[in-house]
Amino acid sequence: QVQLVESGGGLVQAGGSLRLSCAASGRILSINVMGWYRQAAGKQRELVASITSGGTTNYADSVKGRFTISRDNAKNTVSLQMNSLKPEDTAVYYCSLDNYASAWYKGAYWGQGTQVTVSS
């Protein structure tokens, strides 16, 4: 079992910045992917950014150049630095960890979600 604890959400004016953090604990394989998803009101959940244990990153086109994902493998933490925020970034953001290589794989784990609201 994996637990994910998120922090850093809040209300910010357009053009501002926020930093989301997530700490994972439990049965975590050395080979995994951590990432951030978001779900806006009335919209489907979408991938914002992900990072593998090897450091390979992937970003949604809408956030490239504005958001930066990073991780500390020793601490099993992942962060998302969000700059130049836009109202369209408003959503609930979820941290995830995927032990995709596990022989007992049952799907990704998810945090509780944290609200990010960008005002105009």
Secondary structure as GFF3:
##gff-version 3
##sequence-region A 1 120
A	DSSP	beta_strand	2	7	.	.	.	ID=ss1
A	DSSP	beta_strand	10	13	.	.	.	ID=ss2
A	DSSP	beta_strand	18	26	.	.	.	ID=ss3
A	DSSP	beta_strand	33	39	.	.	.	ID=ss4
A	DSSP	beta_strand	46	52	.	.	.	ID=ss5
A	DSSP	beta_strand	57	59	.	.	.	ID=ss6
A	DSSP	three_ten_helix	61	63	.	.	.	ID=ss7
A	DSSP	beta_strand	67	72	.	.	.	ID=ss8
A	DSSP	beta_strand	77	82	.	.	.	ID=ss9
A	DSSP	three_ten_helix	87	89	.	.	.	ID=ss10
A	DSSP	beta_strand	91	98	.	.	.	ID=ss11
A	DSSP	beta_strand	109	110	.	.	.	ID=ss12
A	DSSP	beta_strand	114	119	.	.	.	ID=ss13
###
